Amino acid sequence: MSAPLRLMAVHAHPDDESSKGAATMARYVREGAEVLVCTLTGGERGSVLNPKMDRPEIVANIGEVRRAEMARAREILGVEQRFLGFVDSGLPESEEEELPEGCFALHKLEDAAAPLVAAVREFRPHVIITYDDDGGYPHPDHIMTNKVSVEAFEAAGDPDRYPGAGDPWQPLKLYYQMGFTKERFEALHEAMTERGLGSPYSDWIARWEDRPAKWPVTTRVPCGDYFEIRDEALLAHATQVDPDGFWFVCPRELQQEIWPTEDYHLARSLVDTELPEDDLFAGIHADEVEPACH
């Protein structure tokens, strides 16, 4: 029997894995792939975004609460998951606000990437997914997550870099998640408007008017059948996701009809593949895959 394909998703905080690429991961796990989520920080400085959870005992123990939420989401998705030990940087209210001392975004790149390089060498993923170089949105931890992901992709296979972090392993493909695109929101906005449902997406669409797409979508993974699992995982992050809020305004059935994919940009590839793709593992052949060491 051939070894399973392996996918690593690199995220900044608990809940990011459920709002970005969750249905993709759920699909691949259920098709026999191994999936590992690496969460770089504990989300300790995250605000409570669900008013139903904005209680003193929650706020006082937000780090512990978010780890418990992550454990539940991990179980729902069926993935492996590990925290890499950095402290949430928080989201500054202005460009002038200084980041907290010791937070993830202030680490030197080599120090911030070292745990991820070690995880790559242990798990031996064929594919890594993460954010683009703007972080998907300009949160300092998201931007730093892109930097360390690119660094790990390029360094993990080099025996001369990061000595002591395990035997070298070279991932084959690196993707940026493109889930929040103008094209997608325009399609959902039009569909909801046509059905008289009202649309929450006008403000989102307006944000792209002066911000042309930097990275084209190269890969659309069909995963509409797994949107229910995605939504269950999102709801597990109760401090971050209001069940009556933005995430669930568009009916799931409409999303499955209008936009049944999760979308990506192929940023690096060491295998031949034809664009556009519908599979993150396109070009990687199961009979050529080496088994993992973990």
C-alpha positions in Angstrom: 0.0 0.0 0.0 1.2 3.5 -0.8 1.9 6.0 2.1 -0.8 8.6 2.6 -0.5 12.1 1.3 0.2 14.7 3.9 -1.0 18.3 4.2 0.1 20.9 6.7 -1.9 24.1 7.4 0.0 26.9 9.2 -2.1 29.4 11.1 -1.6 32.3 13.4 -4.4 31.7 16.0 -7.0 29.2 17.1 -10.1 29.7 14.9 -8.1 30.6 11.8 -8.0 26.9 10.7 -11.8 26.8 10.8 -12.4 30.0 8.9 -9.7 29.4 6.2 -9.5 26.1 4.4 -11.5 24.0 6.9 -13.7 22.3 4.4 -10.6 21.4 2.3 -9.0 19.8 5.3 -12.1 17.9 6.2 -12.4 16.6 2.7 -8.8 15.4 2.5 -8.9 13.7 5.9 -12.0 11.8 5.0 -10.3 10.7 1.7 -7.4 9.3 3.6 -4.8 12.1 3.8 -3.0 13.0 7.0 -3.5 16.7 7.9 -1.7 18.6 10.6 -2.6 22.1 11.7 0.2 24.1 13.2 -1.1 27.0 15.3 1.7 29.5 16.0 0.2 31.4 18.9 -2.4 30.7 21.6 -4.6 33.6 20.7 -4.1 35.0 24.2 -4.7 38.6 23.1 -7.7 38.0 21.0 -10.9 39.9 21.8 -14.1 38.1 22.6 -16.1 38.7 19.4 -19.2 36.8 20.3 -21.3 39.0 22.7 -22.9 35.9 24.2 -19.4 34.9 25.5 -18.3 38.3 26.7 -18.3 37.4 30.4 -15.6 38.2 33.0 -14.7 34.6 33.7 -14.2 34.1 29.9 -12.1 37.2 29.4 -10.0 36.4 32.5 -9.1 33.0 31.1 -9.1 33.6 27.4 -6.0 31.7 26.6 -7.2 28.5 28.3 -10.7 28.9 26.8 -9.3 29.3 23.3 -7.2 26.2 23.7 -10.3 24.2 24.7 -12.1 25.6 21.7 -9.3 24.5 19.5 -9.4 21.0 20.9 -13.1 20.8 20.0 -12.6 22.2 16.5 -9.7 19.8 15.9 -11.9 16.9 16.8 -14.7 18.0 14.5 -12.3 18.5 11.5 -10.5 15.2 12.2 -7.1 16.8 11.9 -4.0 16.6 14.0 -3.1 19.9 15.6 -0.3 21.4 17.7 0.6 24.8 19.2 4.1 26.0 18.4 4.4 28.1 21.5 4.4 31.7 20.6 2.4 34.5 22.3 -0.3 36.4 20.4 0.7 39.9 19.3 -2.7 41.4 19.4 -4.2 43.7 16.7 -2.9 47.2 17.1 -5.5 49.9 16.9 -3.2 52.2 14.9 0.2 52.1 13.1 1.8 54.0 15.9 0.8 51.5 18.6 3.8 49.4 19.6 3.5 45.6 19.8 3.9 43.9 23.2 7.4 42.8 24.1 8.0 39.1 23.4 5.1 38.6 21.1 5.3 36.4 18.0 5.5 39.2 15.4 8.6 40.7 17.1 10.7 37.5 17.0 13.6 37.3 14.6 12.6 35.3 11.5 15.0 32.4 12.3 13.7 32.0 15.8 10.1 32.3 14.8 10.6 29.7 12.0 12.6 27.1 13.9 9.6 25.3 15.5 7.8 25.2 12.2 10.9 23.8 10.4 11.1 21.1 13.1 7.4 20.3 12.6 7.8 20.1 8.8 10.8 17.7 9.2 8.8 15.6 11.6 5.5 15.5 9.9 7.0 15.5 6.3 4.1 17.3 4.5 3.9 17.2 0.7 1.8 20.4 0.7 1.7 23.4 3.0 -1.1 26.0 3.0 -0.8 29.4 4.7 -1.6 33.1 4.2 -0.3 35.4 1.5 2.3 38.0 2.3 -0.4 40.5 3.4 -1.5 37.9 5.9 -5.0 37.7 4.3 -5.6 40.8 6.3 -2.8 42.9 7.9 -2.7 41.4 11.4 1.0 41.3 12.5 0.7 37.6 13.4 -0.8 36.7 10.0 2.0 38.5 8.2 4.6 36.8 10.3 2.9 33.5 9.7 3.4 33.9 6.0 7.1 34.7 6.5 7.8 31.7 8.7 5.8 29.4 6.3 7.9 30.5 3.3 11.1 30.2 5.4 10.2 26.7 6.5 9.2 25.6 3.0 12.6 26.8 1.6 14.8 25.7 4.5 13.4 22.4 5.8 14.9 20.4 3.0 18.4 22.0 3.4 20.6 19.9 5.7 22.8 23.0 6.3 20.0 25.1 7.7 18.4 24.7 11.2 20.8 22.0 12.4 19.3 20.0 15.2 15.7 20.5 14.0 15.5 16.9 12.5 16.3 15.2 9.3 15.7 17.3 6.2 12.4 17.1 4.4 11.4 19.1 1.3 7.7 19.9 0.9 6.6 19.9 -2.8 4.0 22.7 -2.9 3.1 25.8 -1.0 -0.3 27.5 -1.3 -1.7 30.8 -0.2 -5.4 30.7 0.9 -7.6 32.9 -1.2 -10.9 32.4 0.5 -11.8 36.1 0.9 -11.9 37.4 -2.6 -13.9 40.1 -4.3 -15.1 37.6 -6.9 -16.5 35.2 -4.3 -18.3 37.9 -2.3 -19.7 39.4 -5.4 -21.2 36.1 -6.5 -22.7 35.5 -3.1 -24.0 39.1 -2.9 -25.7 38.8 -6.2 -27.2 35.4 -5.4 -28.6 36.6 -2.0 -29.9 39.8 -3.5 -31.7 38.0 -6.3 -33.4 35.8 -3.8 -34.5 38.7 -1.6 -32.4 37.6 1.3 -30.5 40.9 1.8 -26.7 40.7 1.7 -24.0 41.5 4.3 -21.3 41.7 1.7 -21.5 45.2 0.3 -18.8 46.6 2.7 -16.5 43.6 1.9 -16.8 44.2 -1.8 -16.1 47.9 -1.4 -12.8 47.1 0.3 -11.5 45.7 -3.0 -12.3 48.7 -5.1 -8.9 50.3 -4.5 -7.1 47.0 -3.8 -6.6 44.9 -6.9 -6.0 41.2 -6.4 -2.3 40.6 -5.8 -2.4 36.8 -6.1 -4.5 35.1 -8.8 -6.5 32.0 -7.8 -4.9 29.0 -9.4 -6.6 26.2 -7.5 -10.2 25.7 -6.6 -10.8 22.6 -4.4 -14.4 21.3 -4.5 -15.5 20.8 -0.9 -19.1 22.0 -0.6 -20.1 18.7 0.8 -17.9 19.5 3.8 -19.3 23.0 4.6 -21.4 21.6 7.4 -18.2 20.3 9.1 -16.5 23.6 8.5 -19.4 25.5 10.2 -19.4 23.1 13.1 -15.7 23.7 13.6 -16.3 27.5 13.4 -19.0 27.3 16.0 -16.6 25.5 18.3 -14.6 28.7 18.6 -17.5 30.3 20.5 -15.5 33.3 21.8 -14.7 34.3 18.2 -17.7 33.3 16.2 -21.3 34.6 16.9 -23.8 31.9 15.6 -26.1 34.8 14.7 -23.4 36.9 13.1 -21.7 37.5 9.8 -20.4 34.0 9.1 -23.8 32.4 8.9 -25.9 35.0 7.2 -25.6 33.4 3.8 -27.4 30.0 3.8 -25.1 27.1 3.5 -27.2 25.6 0.7 -26.7 28.8 -1.3 -23.0 28.7 -0.7 -22.9 25.1 -1.9 -24.7 26.1 -5.0 -22.9 29.3 -5.9 -19.4 28.8 -4.6 -18.8 25.2 -3.6 -15.0 25.5 -3.6 -12.2 26.8 -1.3 -9.6 28.7 -3.3 -5.8 29.0 -3.3 -2.8 30.5 -5.1 0.0 28.1 -5.9 3.0 30.1 -4.6 5.7 27.4 -4.9 5.8 24.1 -6.7 8.6 21.5 -7.2 6.4 19.2 -9.2 4.8 19.7 -12.7 1.2 20.6 -12.6 -1.3 22.3 -15.0 -3.1 25.4 -14.0 -5.9 25.8 -13.1 -6.0 23.0 -10.5 -8.8 21.4 -8.5 -6.6 19.4 -6.1 -3.8 20.6 -3.8 -2.0 17.3 -4.4 -2.1 17.7 -8.2 1.2 16.5 -9.7 2.1 14.5 -6.6 1.7 10.8 -7.2 0.8 8.5 -4.3 3.1 5.7 -5.5 6.1 8.1 -5.2 5.3 9.3 -1.7 7.6 8.4 1.1 6.2 7.4 4.4 6.3 9.8 7.3 8.7 9.4 10.2 6.3 10.4 13.0 
